Amino acid sequence: MIDNKKINAGKLSGINNILIKSVNIIDPVEEKEYRSDILIENGIIKTVGTDLKTGSSVDFEEFSEGSRIKFANDLILFDASGYHASPGFFDMHVHLREPGDEDEEDLESGTSAALRGGITSVACMPNTNPPLDRDFLIKDIKNRALMYGFNVYPVAAATKGLEGIEMTEMGILKDSGAAAFSDDGKCIQNAKLMYEIMKYSKIFEMPLILHEEEYSFSSSGMVHDGYYSAVLGLDGIPSLAEEIIVARDIMLAEKTGAQIHITHVSSKGSVELIKKAKEEGVNITCDVTPHHLYFDDSCLKDYNTNFKVNPPLRSSKDRQAIIESVKAGVIDAIASDHAPHLETEKNIPFSEAANGVIGMETLFKAAYTLLCKKGSLSAVKLIKLLTKSPSKILNINTGKISPDSMADFVILDLERESVIRKQDFFSRSSNSAFIGEKLAGETVLTVCNGKIGFINNNVNLEKETGKF
Amino acid sequence: MLGVKNIIDIDDLSSEDIKLIMENADSFAEVLERDLKKVPTLRGKTLVNLFFEPSTRTRTSFEIAAKRLSADMINFSASTSSLKKGETIIDTVNTIQSMVVDLLIIRHSDSGVLNFISRNINTPVINAGDGKHQHPTQALLDLYTIKKSFKSFKDLKVALVGDIANSRVARSNARLFKRMGMNVSLVSAPMMLPEDMSYFGADIFYCIDDVIKEVDILYMLRMQFERQQRKYYPSIKEYNRFLSLNTDRFGMMKKGSIVMHPGPVNRGIEISETVMNLETEMPARIKINNQVNNGVAVRMALIYLILISRQENI
């Protein structure tokens, strides 16, 4: 099934002249939405405007009933009326598992999963094996991602071997292409070391992505410390485990002026601390995952390990507070924390199971279904949290849908709903928290770096290779 | 007939199920008083005791219960080290299931393992204790013991004393006792209580003296040193000061009240040596051995009811 879809994209991927007709373009920078055509030539957006022509003789009226796509040897015509176009999503927190755990995911499977989710750029975390703590490792990831025509921004380790003892060669790592520093998956416990890391990263103007967890509070815990941990007899991780370190790092950032980004924020107390710090001018941003927005700890009732994540799914109160913080603009980005794990690490007793869920293929859908379709957030605001806002945090200029820029966008069917099924994932792993959920906002087409990276099989393709 | 196929969580049983179990336990208790303590009821049935955590008392209790019913009982002690060799728990369980057994009795040190196993196999399972989660057969035999000592469950005052957070017995018992209309209190210390106590729906006290004169049932929990990641209670001396049952405190208990403990007792910690030695003299008040005795009858009832439900379904 996966191969079939890949062939489909592959057949089209050589073509980089595309005319997209009457799509609703979402511009997250200007925060507006407008209907337009997009003409792409040689992978570059040539024109954005109404009533564009390819110069060929074929009119769109000639499309047979229900068919949206026609393609010839070097040209695709796509009737996208009713669909929305957004700049390609930027997922600023993923685990691509290279090097070391290629059985769970690799650059090839990871990038195809990303493209299926409408993601054209990712920041990948350094907790690999070995960890991304040296320049050649960063260069290797960057170079190999280019082979797949995908934008991978590796995040380098903040401490050697992610051991939280000595800081890495931050200057050299920056020069080799690191986008930020993080010990993600772990948290630097030593406050003095963290202080030094902040002072040093500041001189390179590099952001620190922080996984916040105080180990004495979290050590034996597996789930949120609350009602369900008491019911299930599983040791709890209190919200305090996160909040104590958030408070510490805010103090350190205030003192040093470093740019910090709190990733996968999970508790009400944390977002309150971050809100206050922002008001006081601290250089701080934060992201949340779709699973922390969508689920709370009541999901753990059956000990389903696809809800075992770190930080843990917290109480419904925490979840509500996080949703409100997204709406209020306290949360700057939504990121998947895509964490592939094999069956042998997940289909086992809860206490032995690994933490983490995959999330790139459901990133937009889950957020859109919850925040826009069932909630009151506008699609434009959501898309900003998936594009402009995260790329700004990492000082990266990502694509926008405007003339003379590289074609890098996603076309979405916001209406189409589907039930997430375990067998459908492009990722090498299938440990998704969303299996069985009905989500809206299907990716129709993803164009990444001027090339078609994904096309949804459910879109009616009229395979006609004749003249246009 | 029971409304459930598996017995994992005490809350899975309906009030009718509980009533049925108590009634059947009565019949089997009568069998156990005979000279010939055996009935042919489950001849040809095969049960497996699958214990991933060391246990003598519960395992033996199930084994005797099965044998009294004429079922074949096989003990499978899976050391966790053999599981580490690459065989997953599901492989182990499937291997045993392939040998066509009728019922699995499982104990494991991880909470929720029975929920996980029961999703993956067809054979019915009885939870003989999973981590800090549940120990439903203990709760049922305790209820049966209480039933034999009092006229009615309603408004009985019961205090569970000790390490609540790490106790599967506390979870199963507090829920069952409350459901039966008893008034449940917990006597413990903050280090031994879960952060959110609403599941237990109980009043909380920090010293046994606060409840000792009022209670009908004083239920002492075993201090689970083996489940503590670190020593979080200051000392035995401190425990004795606030949470232990000693002769003075036993003397303060009201007439007709009883003392229970799931065993094995840490003598000198939960219950003083002197009080322990009173049991032979005062079997109506100190019920610890009586609980063990009732355990066989209640487990016979459970095994019987689960297996006949299966038969009737076929």
Interface residues (C-beta under 8 A of the other chain):
Chain A: S219 S220 D225 G226 Y227 S229 A230 V231 L232 G233 L234 D235 G236 P238 D302 Y303 T344 N347 I348 P349 F350 S351 E352
Chain B: T88 I89 I90 H108 D110 S111 G112 V113 N115 F116 R119 D130 G131 K132 H133 Q134 A165 R168 R171 P194 E195 D196 M197 S198 Y199 F200 Q229
